[in-house]
């Protein structure tokens, strides 16, 4: 049996433009999954990734 959860966790990144923009190209929200080290990075992660719905590179923020 495992003693603890571990340091690395899997999280989901969601596009900020798709979530707030009502007049977009197609319905839906771009999401990516990645891992982070919870000891080194305690704050929420923000990365610039390609959004297939916006068809541009936008900021993707960590969601629960």
Secondary structure, 3 states (H helix, E strand, C coil): CCCCCCCEEEEEEEEHHHHHCCCCCCCCCCEEEEEEECCCCCCCCEEEEEECCCCEEEEEEEEC
